[in-house]
Amino acid sequence: MRLVIVESPYAGDVAANVAYARDCVRDALARGEAPFASHLLYTQAGILRDEVPAEREQGIAAALAWYRAADAGVVYTDRGISRGMEFGIAAAKAAGKPLEFRSLAPPA
């Protein structure tokens, strides 16, 4: 299985973004990939608080470290590109990892 890091928004409309991220993970699994979505893991109660700047930065740094092991980054674009996603895109490029831009919306 190809190891992929899921890039999708978290901040803003958190409830809608979490639901969207879950759909993205499901999409990656359906493609036969092994996805990692740090924003679904690290923001769970008792782990890190996204609203605390130092904890948010710690979570971003931990997530970006996974690009050393990942085969690719997959960027889901239906809800736009957030600042956190921009960090992930830059990290993938710096690590020489391919990026794929995806949409869950059916083609028009």
Phi, psi and omega in degrees: 000141177281130179274120181233146174260126180274123174252115175209160184290153174237303184297162181098241177277081189302315183299313180293322181290324177293316178299318178296317180298321177298319177297322178295317178298316178299319178298314180296319177298319179296336178274002179084019181260162174252094186275151173234123179237090185302325183291342173274333182273304189290342182266003178293152180307133177088358179255274177230149179256116183298333182280353177261110188310315181296322179288323176298316180295321178298317179296318178297315180298317179295319180295317182293331178298333180293342178296340176296329182261337186290153174274331184196165170251138177241121187253115179266122195254358185303329183252017178090179180250116181273171177299318178298321178294323177299321175300316180295318178298315179296320180295319179298315179297316181297328180274359180072025181266143177291151176241138174238131177260127186230160173226142175273343181289139177293149180301144182285000000 
